[in-house]
Amino acid sequence: MKVLAVILISIGLILAPIIGFLYPDWRIMQGKEELSEWQQYGIHALAIGVLLIMFVFANLLIE
């Protein structure tokens, strides 16, 4: 189970920067309008939330 927990944390560590930093730039490259300041805050909060959820799931698997 510890191996699965490590995999979950690794997925979270990979997804957090992709969601938080690369998604807004990818959206601009697709020709869509830029995100507002509050939308950017929401995207960053979502990235942190994904990492925290993976951490919680990993802790549930270990215990």
matplotlib code that plots the C-alpha trace (Angstrom):
import matplotlib.pyplot as plt

x = [0.0, 2.9, 3.9, 0.4, 0.6, 3.9, 2.4, -0.6, 1.8, 3.9, 0.8, -0.2, 3.3, 3.1, -0.4, -0.1, 2.4, 0.7, -2.7, -1.4, 1.2, 0.8, -3.0, -3.4, -0.6, -2.0, -5.4, -3.9, -2.1, -5.5, -6.7, -9.1, -9.2, -6.8, -8.1, -9.0, -7.1, -9.7, -9.9, -6.1, -6.5, -9.1, -6.8, -3.9, -6.3, -7.4, -3.8, -3.1, -6.3, -5.4, -2.1, -3.8, -6.4, -3.7, -1.9, -5.1, -5.7, -2.1, -2.4, -5.7, -3.9, -1.0, -3.1]
y = [0.0, 2.3, 2.0, 3.1, 6.0, 7.1, 6.9, 9.1, 11.7, 11.6, 12.2, 15.1, 16.6, 16.4, 17.7, 20.7, 22.6, 21.6, 22.9, 25.9, 27.2, 25.6, 25.7, 29.5, 29.7, 26.8, 28.5, 31.7, 29.6, 28.2, 31.7, 32.0, 35.2, 35.6, 34.6, 37.3, 37.7, 35.9, 33.1, 32.7, 32.5, 29.8, 27.8, 28.0, 26.9, 24.0, 22.9, 23.1, 21.2, 18.4, 18.0, 18.1, 15.5, 13.2, 13.6, 12.7, 9.6, 8.5, 8.9, 6.9, 4.1, 4.0, 3.8]
z = [0.0, 0.6, -3.1, -4.1, -1.7, -3.2, -6.7, -5.6, -4.2, -7.3, -9.5, -7.3, -7.5, -11.3, -11.7, -9.4, -11.6, -14.7, -13.5, -11.7, -14.1, -17.6, -18.0, -18.1, -20.7, -22.7, -22.7, -24.2, -26.8, -27.8, -28.6, -25.7, -23.6, -20.7, -17.2, -14.8, -11.6, -9.6, -12.1, -11.8, -8.0, -8.5, -10.9, -8.3, -5.5, -7.7, -8.2, -4.5, -3.8, -6.1, -4.3, -0.9, -2.0, -3.2, 0.2, 2.1, -0.1, 0.4, 4.2, 4.2, 2.3, 4.7, 7.9]

ax = plt.figure().add_subplot(projection="3d")
ax.plot(x, y, z, "-o")
ax.set_aspect("equal")
plt.show()
